[in-house]
Structure formats: structure tokens, C-alpha cells
Amino acid sequence: MRWKGMPLEVAPLLFFDVETSGLRPDRGAAIVELALLGAREPLLLWKGTSAQRLQRAQFRELFAHVREGVIVGHNLRFDFWFVTYEAGRLGLAVPPIRFIDTLGLARRLLPEQADYRLVALLHALGIEPDKPLHTAVADAQATRALFWKLVERGKLRTLADAGMKQLTWTHR
């Protein structure tokens, strides 16, 4: 597969985070912020409220980027749960997603670490966030810094080395 062997320095990495109004979309919580960052520039920034939800236009833009790149985020299982729930609310199919979760990567490369929350990993690796965490943009930027520090620490070279996986959704 051409993606797995792609060198990290040329891979189209997309740093991603969502902030939510709660912990469970099936109990009324919603995405209230979304950030998708390229190597240096923001690609999609959205901020709403639990009443002002993501709409088709934002999902179309997000999915267009997803088709072309590799999502990098921290604890993506949580983020993807919200994205798929919200997309399903609008009747949209989620495309296959190539992704690297820095949570799993940190567990693999830092087995001695007791706490794998984003803030704890940043602290353990000496990374000072530019902005306070717990906004989608700040967390995506912090995840980008964490990812590159983990790449350096693990001497990772390719997407496969970084543990890239692919999610393919089954549609009924």
C-alpha cells in the first residue's frame, strides 16, 4: 500500500481535535468546536454551541480533507464517535479514514508513563503549549507538537512506523 511506506515528512498529515458539550453524543452532547490543521496552516476551524451544530457544509469540507490525508489526533476513538454520530444525524456517510492516534503511539513508545492524557504527555516530554488547552485549535496544535516529539523519540520514518490505521465504515 502506498500510504504505509510514505515518509512522515512528506505525508499529508491533518491534525484534528473536537471539543464537545459532554461525554456522550447519544445522550445529547454535541461537538461545539472542531479544528483540522495542516502542517502549518488551519484547514477547517468551526465553533458553535450545543444548539448550533455542525452542518452538511462543514462535514463536506472535513470529509474532502480526510480523503486526501491522514488524521492525527489524541484519543481519536472519542472524537470519531462524535463525528460519526453527528454525520449520521444529517444522513451523511463517513468516508474511510486513515489515522494515527497519539494516545496509542504514546502508550507504545512511553510504556513507563503513568498518565496518557494530552496535558500529562506534553509535560513529560517538555512541550509547552502556545495556548491554554481544551479548545479544539489549541489541542490540535498541542497534538501536532506531541506527534513530532514522539516521532523523534521513536525514530519513526514512515506512516507504518507511526502506526497508521484505516477505518472503513460499514453502511447499512
One Martini backbone bead per residue (centre of mass of N, CA, C, O) as a GRO file, in nm:
protein
  172
    1MET     BB    1   0.095   0.037   0.024
    2ARG     BB    2   0.154   0.367  -0.023
    3TRP     BB    3   0.102   0.482   0.264
    4LYS     BB    4   0.277   0.316   0.467
    5GLY     BB    5   0.568   0.405   0.319
    6MET     BB    6   0.538   0.692   0.385
    7PRO     BB    7   0.693   0.962   0.463
    8LEU     BB    8   0.633   1.184   0.712
    9GLU     BB    9   0.750   1.455   0.575
   10VAL     BB   10   0.522   1.403   0.317
   11ALA     BB   11   0.277   1.365   0.463
   12PRO     BB   12  -0.077   1.429   0.485
   13LEU     BB   13  -0.120   1.585   0.768
   14LEU     BB   14  -0.402   1.592   1.011
   15PHE     BB   15  -0.487   1.794   1.271
   16PHE     BB   16  -0.716   1.685   1.537
   17ASP     BB   17  -1.018   1.832   1.696
   18VAL     BB   18  -1.262   1.811   1.961
   19GLU     BB   19  -1.529   1.974   2.120
   20THR     BB   20  -1.760   1.916   2.389
   21SER     BB   21  -2.068   1.915   2.590
   22GLY     BB   22  -1.981   1.609   2.638
   23LEU     BB   23  -1.958   1.240   2.647
   24ARG     BB   24  -2.252   1.184   2.488
   25PRO     BB   25  -2.427   1.181   2.196
   26ASP     BB   26  -2.670   0.982   2.292
   27ARG     BB   27  -2.720   1.230   2.534
   28GLY     BB   28  -2.678   1.532   2.371
   29ALA     BB   29  -2.408   1.566   2.292
   30ALA     BB   30  -2.180   1.802   2.127
   31ILE     BB   31  -2.022   1.967   1.894
   32VAL     BB   32  -1.842   2.293   1.950
   33GLU     BB   33  -1.558   2.207   1.822
   34LEU     BB   34  -1.332   2.238   1.530
   35ALA     BB   35  -1.007   2.104   1.419
   36LEU     BB   36  -0.803   2.146   1.114
   37LEU     BB   37  -0.462   2.081   1.052
   38GLY     BB   38  -0.190   2.134   0.900
   39ALA     BB   39   0.136   2.172   0.908
   40ARG     BB   40   0.058   2.510   0.955
   41GLU     BB   41  -0.240   2.535   0.867
   42PRO     BB   42  -0.561   2.601   0.863
   43LEU     BB   43  -0.852   2.422   0.728
   44LEU     BB   44  -1.060   2.384   0.987
   45LEU     BB   45  -1.286   2.605   1.158
   46TRP     BB   46  -1.515   2.550   1.439
   47LYS     BB   47  -1.787   2.729   1.611
   48GLY     BB   48  -2.030   2.656   1.860
   49THR     BB   49  -2.310   2.488   1.995
   50SER     BB   50  -2.543   2.276   2.114
   51ALA     BB   51  -2.747   2.429   1.910
   52GLN     BB   52  -2.500   2.475   1.709
   53ARG     BB   53  -2.445   2.268   1.456
   54LEU     BB   54  -2.319   2.083   1.244
   55GLN     BB   55  -2.303   2.083   0.896
   56ARG     BB   56  -2.275   1.979   0.581
   57ALA     BB   57  -2.047   2.176   0.497
   58GLN     BB   58  -1.841   2.087   0.712
   59PHE     BB   59  -1.838   1.787   0.637
   60ARG     BB   60  -1.747   1.815   0.345
   61GLU     BB   61  -1.478   1.948   0.413
   62LEU     BB   62  -1.365   1.734   0.598
   63PHE     BB   63  -1.391   1.488   0.395
   64ALA     BB   64  -1.205   1.603   0.178
   65HIS     BB   65  -0.950   1.594   0.353
   66VAL     BB   66  -0.958   1.296   0.448
   67ARG     BB   67  -0.915   1.168   0.161
   68GLU     BB   68  -0.606   1.313   0.142
   69GLY     BB   69  -0.531   1.207   0.440
   70VAL     BB   70  -0.399   1.208   0.785
   71ILE     BB   71  -0.514   1.160   1.088
   72VAL     BB   72  -0.423   1.346   1.388
   73GLY     BB   73  -0.476   1.233   1.729
   74HIS     BB   74  -0.627   1.236   2.059
   75ASN     BB   75  -0.840   1.009   2.117
   76LEU     BB   76  -1.019   0.925   1.849
   77ARG     BB   77  -1.252   0.757   1.940
   78PHE     BB   78  -1.411   0.993   2.054
   79ASP     BB   79  -1.421   1.180   1.804
   80PHE     BB   80  -1.547   0.972   1.604
   81TRP     BB   81  -1.811   0.933   1.753
   82PHE     BB   82  -1.914   1.220   1.703
   83VAL     BB   83  -1.887   1.237   1.399
   84THR     BB   84  -2.073   0.995   1.329
   85TYR     BB   85  -2.322   1.094   1.475
   86GLU     BB   86  -2.354   1.369   1.330
   87ALA     BB   87  -2.362   1.258   1.043
   88GLY     BB   88  -2.606   1.071   1.087
   89ARG     BB   89  -2.809   1.299   1.152
   90LEU     BB   90  -2.759   1.398   0.833
   91GLY     BB   91  -2.711   1.137   0.641
   92LEU     BB   92  -2.399   1.080   0.645
   93ALA     BB   93  -2.119   0.945   0.506
   94VAL     BB   94  -1.827   0.807   0.611
   95PRO     BB   95  -1.525   0.796   0.521
   96PRO     BB   96  -1.246   0.675   0.496
   97ILE     BB   97  -0.986   0.655   0.760
   98ARG     BB   98  -0.682   0.784   0.814
   99PHE     BB   99  -0.478   0.707   1.115
  100ILE     BB  100  -0.329   0.866   1.415
  101ASP     BB  101  -0.281   0.784   1.755
  102THR     BB  102  -0.120   0.932   2.021
  103LEU     BB  103  -0.205   0.742   2.242
  104GLY     BB  104  -0.093   0.475   2.123
  105LEU     BB  105   0.191   0.579   2.066
  106ALA     BB  106   0.264   0.648   2.360
  107ARG     BB  107   0.222   0.365   2.477
  108ARG     BB  108   0.449   0.239   2.301
  109LEU     BB  109   0.695   0.460   2.364
  110LEU     BB  110   0.573   0.510   2.688
  111PRO     BB  111   0.541   0.268   2.918
  112GLU     BB  112   0.618   0.439   3.189
  113GLN     BB  113   0.371   0.591   3.173
  114ALA     BB  114   0.088   0.684   3.380
  115ASP     BB  115  -0.009   0.932   3.189
  116TYR     BB  116  -0.212   0.991   2.873
  117ARG     BB  117  -0.272   1.263   2.876
  118LEU     BB  118  -0.200   1.532   2.703
  119VAL     BB  119  -0.082   1.710   2.932
  120ALA     BB  120   0.113   1.491   3.045
  121LEU     BB  121   0.280   1.446   2.786
  122LEU     BB  122   0.380   1.729   2.749
  123HIS     BB  123   0.527   1.744   3.017
  124ALA     BB  124   0.713   1.488   2.985
  125LEU     BB  125   0.835   1.628   2.695
  126GLY     BB  126   0.862   1.951   2.718
  127ILE     BB  127   0.583   2.083   2.628
  128GLU     BB  128   0.473   2.410   2.536
  129PRO     BB  129   0.198   2.555   2.500
  130ASP     BB  130   0.074   2.840   2.339
  131LYS     BB  131  -0.204   2.752   2.462
  132PRO     BB  132  -0.466   2.683   2.614
  133LEU     BB  133  -0.634   2.421   2.673
  134HIS     BB  134  -0.955   2.314   2.552
  135THR     BB  135  -0.928   2.360   2.251
  136ALA     BB  136  -0.921   2.266   1.936
  137VAL     BB  137  -0.672   2.424   1.843
  138ALA     BB  138  -0.478   2.376   2.082
  139ASP     BB  139  -0.493   2.062   2.072
  140ALA     BB  140  -0.394   2.029   1.780
  141GLN     BB  141  -0.122   2.169   1.827
  142ALA     BB  142  -0.027   1.982   2.058
  143THR     BB  143  -0.044   1.721   1.892
  144ARG     BB  144   0.166   1.799   1.687
  145ALA     BB  145   0.400   1.823   1.889
  146LEU     BB  146   0.377   1.538   2.003
  147PHE     BB  147   0.416   1.377   1.747
  148TRP     BB  148   0.707   1.482   1.675
  149LYS     BB  149   0.832   1.383   1.943
  150LEU     BB  150   0.766   1.081   1.899
  151VAL     BB  151   0.914   1.047   1.636
  152GLU     BB  152   1.191   1.116   1.748
  153ARG     BB  153   1.201   0.907   1.981
  154GLY     BB  154   1.128   0.652   1.772
  155LYS     BB  155   1.247   0.683   1.487
  156LEU     BB  156   1.039   0.763   1.275
  157ARG     BB  157   0.948   0.743   0.908
  158THR     BB  158   0.661   0.617   0.874
  159LEU     BB  159   0.334   0.551   0.884
  160ALA     BB  160   0.377   0.265   0.991
  161ASP     BB  161   0.558   0.338   1.233
  162ALA     BB  162   0.309   0.526   1.352
  163GLY     BB  163   0.036   0.344   1.315
  164MET     BB  164  -0.134   0.338   1.077
  165LYS     BB  165  -0.482   0.345   1.008
  166GLN     BB  166  -0.804   0.204   0.894
  167LEU     BB  167  -1.130   0.330   0.851
  168THR     BB  168  -1.418   0.138   0.766
  169TRP     BB  169  -1.735   0.187   0.697
  170THR     BB  170  -2.048   0.053   0.762
  171HIS     BB  171  -2.334   0.038   0.556
  172ARG     BB  172  -2.699  -0.005   0.559
   0.00000   0.00000   0.00000
